[in-house]
Amino acid sequence: MTENECEQATDAVQRLVQQELDRTVALLIDVGGETADEDDDALVLYGRLPTGPRPDRVQFRTDRLSAVPAVLAGAEVTDLGNGLSAVRWQ
């Protein structure tokens, strides 16, 4: 996908997440597809950082950030102002 196509797809999924925010755990954005599925589960379900590559960006419900303190270590967190916060690692 081109960068523009990735942005359009991400925007579409974000709109869906906003409609289902009460049922959302996290939105993982892994453009390169390098993060293993089991690492994704460990990250969003159990609050453990992947041992290998990390997603490009993860959006957690802002009210759930306190449940994943290990994930936030060394991360840049941005409040998106819509009930979600974006988490990126350097």
C-alpha positions as CSV (number, residue, x, y, z in Angstrom):
1,M,0.0,0.0,0.0
2,T,1.1,3.5,-0.6
3,E,1.5,5.9,2.3
4,N,-1.7,7.7,1.3
5,E,-3.6,4.3,1.2
6,C,-2.3,3.4,4.6
7,E,-3.5,6.7,6.0
8,Q,-6.9,6.3,4.4
9,A,-7.2,2.7,5.9
10,T,-6.1,3.9,9.3
11,D,-8.6,6.8,9.3
12,A,-11.4,4.4,8.3
13,V,-10.5,2.0,11.1
14,Q,-10.2,4.9,13.6
15,R,-13.7,6.0,12.8
16,L,-15.0,2.5,13.5
17,V,-13.0,2.4,16.8
18,Q,-14.7,5.7,17.8
19,Q,-18.1,4.2,17.2
20,E,-17.1,1.1,19.3
21,L,-14.9,2.7,21.9
22,D,-16.5,0.9,24.8
23,R,-15.6,-2.4,23.2
24,T,-12.1,-1.4,22.0
25,V,-8.9,-2.6,23.7
26,A,-6.4,-1.0,21.3
27,L,-5.8,-0.2,17.7
28,L,-2.4,-1.4,16.4
29,I,-0.9,0.2,13.4
30,D,2.0,-1.9,12.0
31,V,2.5,-0.7,8.5
32,G,5.5,-2.9,7.9
33,G,3.7,-6.0,9.3
34,E,6.8,-6.9,11.3
35,T,5.2,-7.5,14.7
36,A,4.2,-11.2,15.4
37,D,0.6,-11.8,16.3
38,E,1.5,-13.3,19.6
39,D,3.5,-10.1,20.4
40,D,0.4,-8.1,19.5
41,D,-1.6,-10.1,22.0
42,A,1.0,-9.7,24.7
43,L,1.1,-6.0,24.2
44,V,-2.6,-5.1,24.2
45,L,-4.0,-7.9,26.4
46,Y,-1.3,-8.4,28.9
47,G,0.7,-5.1,28.8
48,R,4.0,-6.7,27.9
49,L,6.3,-5.1,25.3
50,P,7.1,-7.4,22.3
51,T,10.5,-9.0,22.4
52,G,11.0,-8.3,18.7
53,P,9.8,-5.5,16.5
54,R,7.1,-3.2,17.8
55,P,4.1,-1.8,15.9
56,D,4.6,1.6,14.4
57,R,1.9,3.0,16.7
58,V,-0.7,1.8,19.1
59,Q,-3.8,3.6,20.2
60,F,-5.1,2.7,23.6
61,R,-8.2,3.9,25.2
62,T,-6.9,6.7,27.4
63,D,-8.7,5.4,30.5
64,R,-6.8,2.1,30.1
65,L,-3.3,3.5,30.0
66,S,-2.8,3.0,33.8
67,A,-3.4,-0.8,33.2
68,V,-0.3,-1.0,30.9
69,P,2.6,0.8,32.7
70,A,5.3,-1.5,31.3
71,V,4.2,-0.6,27.8
72,L,4.6,3.1,28.5
73,A,8.3,2.8,29.6
74,G,10.3,4.7,27.0
75,A,7.3,5.5,24.9
76,E,6.0,8.8,23.6
77,V,2.3,9.2,24.6
78,T,0.0,11.6,22.9
79,D,-3.6,12.3,24.0
80,L,-5.6,12.4,20.8
81,G,-8.5,14.0,22.7
82,N,-11.1,11.5,21.5
83,G,-10.9,8.9,24.2
84,L,-7.7,7.5,22.6
85,S,-4.0,8.0,23.3
86,A,-1.3,7.2,20.7
87,V,1.8,5.4,22.0
88,R,5.0,5.3,19.9
89,W,8.4,3.9,20.8
90,Q,11.7,5.4,19.6
